[in-house]
Amino acid sequence: MREITKKLIWTAAALITVQNTLYAGGKITAPAISPVIEIPPLVDPSPWYLGAGLVKLDYKGCHNSCEFEDVTYGMMVRGGYEFNQYIGLEARGMWTGWEAEGAELEHHFGIFMKPMVPVSENFNAYGLLGYGKTKIGGTYERAAMDESGFSWGIGIEYDLSDREDDEEENTRYNREFDGQADQEKGWGIFIDYQQLLVNKQNLGRGEVDLHVLSFGVTYDF
């Protein structure tokens, strides 16, 4: 009986030892569980944009000691490509004819470099530096002109797109400048001032001042 008791005690001790070895990281280990990683969707917004708006043209000139001034209204279109958040390229055209009292902008076409400064995620300040072709017509013959040369402007843009949806979806962009004031896909508004011609003389009859104030909407693709 004593021998049987000793055998039972040694058997129990051996089982306990084996069990402790298994739980302590011995030869048998539990399989590792890999965490599930969700990859957010990759968005590639186009750098192209188009816009349209209204313009107010101020025409001032001095012809044979006789000052001439007119204000007309019209429309404009613009389109561009943004290389990054600091520089872009824009083309624009405009014409007026509403409430003309002697002179009207038959057309203005220009191509511009567009330096930009991101003010916030929604606001963008920009400049326009380039070349424009301007033709003035109307009933006042001395105001008529067809000239081309340096043109410049300044303006601001405001992005109306909803970024909260992107944040909720953990959307990521494959261009680092996206999401910083260059307006993601969606609508925006802009206002700018442009000097159509700089230091131009109207057929030798005096210096001409042509500038416009533009306001409109833009859609970024």
Backbone hydrogen bonds, N-H to C=O, Kabsch-Sander energy under -0.5 kcal/mol:
donor,donor_aa,acceptor,acceptor_aa,energy
5,T,1,M,-2.1
6,K,2,R,-2.0
7,K,3,E,-2.0
8,L,4,I,-2.1
9,I,5,T,-2.3
10,W,6,K,-2.5
11,T,7,K,-2.2
12,A,8,L,-2.4
13,A,9,I,-2.2
14,A,10,W,-2.1
15,L,11,T,-2.1
16,I,12,A,-2.2
17,T,13,A,-2.1
18,V,14,A,-2.2
19,Q,15,L,-2.4
20,N,16,I,-2.3
21,T,17,T,-2.0
22,L,18,V,-2.0
23,Y,19,Q,-2.0
24,A,20,N,-1.6
25,G,22,L,-1.0
26,G,21,T,-1.2
29,T,27,K,-0.5
34,S,32,A,-0.6
37,I,35,P,-0.6
38,E,36,V,-0.6
39,I,37,I,-0.6
43,V,41,P,-0.6
43,V,172,R,-2.4
46,S,221,F,-1.4
49,Y,80,G,-1.8
50,L,219,Y,-2.0
51,G,78,R,-2.8
52,A,217,V,-2.0
53,G,76,M,-2.2
54,L,215,F,-2.6
55,V,74,G,-1.8
56,K,213,L,-1.9
57,L,72,T,-3.0
58,D,211,H,-2.8
59,Y,57,L,-0.5
59,Y,70,D,-2.9
60,K,58,D,-0.5
60,K,209,D,-2.4
61,G,68,F,-2.7
62,C,207,E,-0.8
63,H,66,C,-2.6
64,N,62,C,-0.5
64,N,205,R,-0.9
66,C,63,H,-1.2
67,E,65,S,-0.6
68,F,61,G,-3.2
70,D,59,Y,-2.2
72,T,57,L,-1.9
73,Y,98,W,-1.7
74,G,55,V,-2.1
75,M,95,W,-2.0
76,M,53,G,-2.2
77,V,93,G,-2.6
78,R,51,G,-2.4
79,G,91,A,-2.5
80,G,49,Y,-2.1
81,Y,89,L,-2.5
82,E,47,P,-1.7
83,F,81,Y,-0.7
83,F,87,I,-1.2
84,N,87,I,-1.5
88,G,114,K,-0.9
89,L,81,Y,-2.6
90,E,112,F,-2.8
91,A,79,G,-2.9
92,R,110,G,-2.1
93,G,77,V,-2.3
94,M,108,H,-1.9
95,W,75,M,-2.1
96,T,105,L,-2.5
97,G,73,Y,-1.9
98,W,73,Y,-2.3
100,A,97,G,-0.9
104,E,137,G,-2.5
106,E,104,E,-1.0
106,E,135,K,-1.7
107,H,135,K,-1.4
108,H,94,M,-1.5
109,F,133,K,-2.1
110,G,92,R,-2.4
111,I,131,Y,-2.1
112,F,90,E,-3.1
113,M,129,L,-2.7
114,K,88,G,-3.0
116,M,86,Y,-2.5
117,V,125,A,-3.1
119,V,123,F,-1.5
120,S,123,F,-1.8
124,N,157,E,-2.1
125,A,117,V,-2.3
126,Y,155,G,-2.7
127,G,115,P,-2.4
128,L,153,G,-2.7
129,L,113,M,-2.0
130,G,151,S,-2.5
131,Y,111,I,-2.0
132,G,149,G,-2.9
133,K,109,F,-2.9
134,T,147,E,-3.4
135,K,107,H,-2.6
136,I,145,M,-3.2
137,G,104,E,-2.6
140,Y,102,G,-3.0
141,E,139,T,-1.0
143,A,140,Y,-1.4
144,A,140,Y,-0.6
144,A,141,E,-1.3
145,M,136,I,-2.0
147,E,134,T,-2.4
149,G,132,G,-2.4
151,S,130,G,-2.5
152,W,195,Q,-1.4
153,G,128,L,-1.9
154,I,193,Y,-2.2
155,G,126,Y,-2.3
156,I,191,I,-2.3
157,E,124,N,-2.7
158,Y,189,I,-2.8
159,D,122,N,-2.2
160,L,187,W,-2.3
161,S,187,W,-0.5
163,R,161,S,-0.8
166,D,162,D,-0.5
167,E,163,R,-2.1
168,E,164,E,-2.3
169,E,165,D,-1.6
170,N,167,E,-1.1
171,T,166,D,-2.6
172,R,41,P,-1.7
174,N,43,V,-1.5
178,D,175,R,-1.7
180,Q,177,F,-1.3
181,A,121,E,-0.9
186,G,220,D,-1.7
188,G,218,T,-2.2
189,I,158,Y,-2.2
190,F,216,G,-2.1
191,I,156,I,-1.9
192,D,214,S,-2.1
193,Y,154,I,-2.9
194,Q,212,V,-2.4
195,Q,152,W,-2.9
196,L,194,Q,-0.7
196,L,210,L,-1.8
197,L,210,L,-0.8
198,V,150,F,-0.8
199,N,197,L,-0.5
200,K,208,V,-0.6
202,N,206,G,-2.6
203,L,201,Q,-1.4
205,R,202,N,-2.4
208,V,200,K,-2.3
209,D,60,K,-3.3
210,L,197,L,-0.5
210,L,208,V,-0.6
211,H,58,D,-1.8
212,V,194,Q,-2.5
213,L,56,K,-1.9
214,S,192,D,-2.8
215,F,54,L,-2.2
216,G,190,F,-2.0
217,V,52,A,-2.2
218,T,188,G,-2.9
219,Y,50,L,-3.4
220,D,186,G,-2.9
220,D,218,T,-0.5
221,F,48,W,-2.2
221,F,219,Y,-0.5
